Amino acid sequence: MDSTEIIGLIAAALTTISLIPQVVTVIKTRNTSSISLGMYSLYTAGTTMWLTYGILSGQLPIIASNGIGVVLAAIILSYKLRESGQDAK
């Protein structure tokens, strides 16, 4: 593993870990009123595309960070969609 890949893995870990506090807060409070549905929809779609790119190009840092990132973002998005659906009722 060369230094470029190590830097990529560290960057991937830091940006992926940054989602964890938001996921924990959303799960604990079940409150997503201050979270943008549009932002998390686009973020989840973009992260999914980065994951696909990483898989197709065989780049471990991109696969690792975006694989976990998709799961974390999807958790937040699913809570937001449930809350949005309840608001419409």
Long-range contacts (C-beta under 8 A, 24 or more apart in sequence): 5-60, 5-61, 8-59, 8-60, 8-61, 8-62, 9-60, 9-61, 9-64, 11-61, 11-65, 12-61, 12-62, 12-64, 12-65, 12-66, 13-64, 13-65, 15-65, 15-69, 16-64, 16-65, 16-68, 16-69, 16-72, 19-69, 19-72, 19-73, 19-76, 20-72, 22-76, 23-72, 23-75, 23-76, 26-75, 26-76, 26-79, 26-80, 27-75, 27-79, 30-79, 30-83, 31-83, 32-76, 32-79, 32-80, 32-83, 33-83, 35-76, 35-80, 37-77, 37-80, 37-81, 37-84, 40-73, 40-76, 40-77, 40-80, 41-77, 43-73, 44-70, 44-73, 44-74, 44-77, 47-73
